[in-house]
């Protein structure tokens, strides 16, 4: 700040001194010798003074660009997202940050053990669905990454949705929820699946009445919200949100690495971390939650919607990326919430339509359609020669390349974002499933 002020006042001082010198030179020296009239002298002073003024302005601009804060420069130097006119990217190198161990609660509604216990019971109870067959946990398996492992969700009566099930782990840190970002809080999101006709298919008021008729539910709501609290959609949503705020995984190798355990990441994962930055992944997947749609992102989630796919590639048709446009209102590309990459290795298949079941392929897609890279086996790509009929010119362009080894490094880094505890749960669940699938039916077992 001191240096910037010094440079600024130096520029002002130089302007004043220069202008004064120009006036003295013209009036006392050049004027009499050249026999200039008073108007001619004024014109010459203005001309010389203009040059001095330009010099002072240059110093001022240098001061602004060199010492101004990033928050002032970002709106000028970087474009805002079309759907988010108030948002802009920060300028400069990213700061790697660990995930907080506790998710923030709404003002005036602290997370208490009683609310969490009630929310947990609601999360696993099928009473929230129309016919008593589904619970929140039916699609959000907490032992398998918080999703369902299907391309798209399967709801009541076997109805198949059009979008992939997002994980509930670390959802408490998201400022935008659902794939199209239409919900701004866990409370706002919680009732959506209950009322959706192809998810749980219930009337939330009917659900509240059913719960209110059960003494055990009444006792739990009183414990959570006090004797005057009603069992209604709002308190159901608050309880579910309180439970989901406990679903946090701050114990990933990445977090341990930032805490000082330099052995927590392998050399391959460290290379992937560097590529994650240099390729530009971190432009959208920023902050401790690795999502611009996160409360922890530099903009607090305001820049959490992105155009996808941004560039035309064969991937668009291959994986039907534009069959659903999300929050977009027409056009050829969708607008989607930037998902968190926490525990991403456990939440496949991936993308909004669940069309990709290989995390390496997801990285190839994103590097190509969002970052403009080209992937090849050895990291070399041929120069492209493109003809413009409008300008009648040939343009030679060599796209920035990524090798398959680079892709593997980035995938290795993404795997380091999985919480250790959740990884153990997922392995145990996978082992149990594999064991169950290989056991013979009861009738065929030996006595």
Secondary structure as GFF3:
##gff-version 3
##sequence-region A 1 447
A	DSSP	alpha_helix	2	24	.	.	.	ID=ss1
A	DSSP	pi_helix	25	30	.	.	.	ID=ss2
A	DSSP	alpha_helix	31	34	.	.	.	ID=ss3
A	DSSP	alpha_helix	38	67	.	.	.	ID=ss4
A	DSSP	alpha_helix	70	77	.	.	.	ID=ss5
A	DSSP	alpha_helix	113	124	.	.	.	ID=ss6
A	DSSP	three_ten_helix	126	128	.	.	.	ID=ss7
A	DSSP	alpha_helix	136	139	.	.	.	ID=ss8
A	DSSP	three_ten_helix	156	158	.	.	.	ID=ss9
A	DSSP	three_ten_helix	171	173	.	.	.	ID=ss10
A	DSSP	alpha_helix	186	195	.	.	.	ID=ss11
A	DSSP	alpha_helix	204	212	.	.	.	ID=ss12
A	DSSP	alpha_helix	215	225	.	.	.	ID=ss13
A	DSSP	alpha_helix	233	244	.	.	.	ID=ss14
A	DSSP	alpha_helix	253	258	.	.	.	ID=ss15
A	DSSP	alpha_helix	267	278	.	.	.	ID=ss16
A	DSSP	alpha_helix	281	284	.	.	.	ID=ss17
A	DSSP	beta_strand	305	308	.	.	.	ID=ss18
A	DSSP	alpha_helix	314	318	.	.	.	ID=ss19
A	DSSP	beta_strand	334	337	.	.	.	ID=ss20
A	DSSP	three_ten_helix	344	346	.	.	.	ID=ss21
A	DSSP	alpha_helix	359	369	.	.	.	ID=ss22
A	DSSP	beta_strand	374	376	.	.	.	ID=ss23
A	DSSP	beta_strand	384	388	.	.	.	ID=ss24
A	DSSP	beta_strand	393	397	.	.	.	ID=ss25
A	DSSP	beta_strand	401	403	.	.	.	ID=ss26
A	DSSP	alpha_helix	404	415	.	.	.	ID=ss27
A	DSSP	alpha_helix	420	438	.	.	.	ID=ss28
A	DSSP	three_ten_helix	442	444	.	.	.	ID=ss29
###
